[in-house]
Amino acid sequence: MNQKLNVYRSDEEIYLENGAVVNLTCEVPIGSSARFQWYTTDMNNRTHKIDNFVVLSHRQSILEVEKAPEIQEMYKCVAWSDHQKLVKRFNLHVGHRSEATVSVNLVNVTSDSLGLLVEDGDVQAVPSVLLVHYRRLDEDQWHNFEIDAQNGSFFFLENLEPATKYEIKISHLNSADLDLASNSTVYETLANTNEKPFASVSVLIFAYFVHVLYQYSVAVIL
């Protein structure tokens, strides 16, 4: 009897300038050796198999692609072992390079979370959505999610590992270059749950209202 595979799916949105080259990374959190296959979808929604890709290890494969002008592209990596299967899609968009500096400051820390406050130097950025990129410092795989700066720029990274360093970058949603879009910041979680948090709830509330007041004052001046 064939054993049913556990299937994991994820999407990654990537913004690039026309002609930019990027390495798409497909990494699977499995112990046994995985097999990889890459695909691309054309403008007519037809899927094509890609043969020219690199397998770095039994857990990781890389595909180098160049951003085509003014179109959205989609690539897909499928990796599978005897028990698990990963399907990861990479959506490539045309982006712009942001000159504004977006910084992130630590407000609260526990053994499994980081409370962070974003300061956006481009108060007139459109869209107002920011993209949070984070990863363990000892890993290559980035994770990301969106936050709406109009609703406040305080957020938590949760379900983290204790006593572990994480690298965090913040960029505008359509920034074309992650390395230049923001500064790289590294923060470490506490060793265990018995350690006291970095800041109290009152400090978090105060920091949030200071940020809101700053945004309001800038809007009034403009």
PyMOL commands that set and color helices and strands:
alter all, ss='L'
color gray80, all
select helices_A, chain A and resi 149-151+178-181+201-221
alter helices_A, ss='H'
color red, helices_A
select strands_A, chain A and resi 6-16+21-27+35-41+47-50+54-55+60-66+73-80+84-94+102-109+114-120+129-136+143-148+154-157+165-172+185-188
alter strands_A, ss='S'
color yellow, strands_A
deselect
rebuild
show_as cartoon
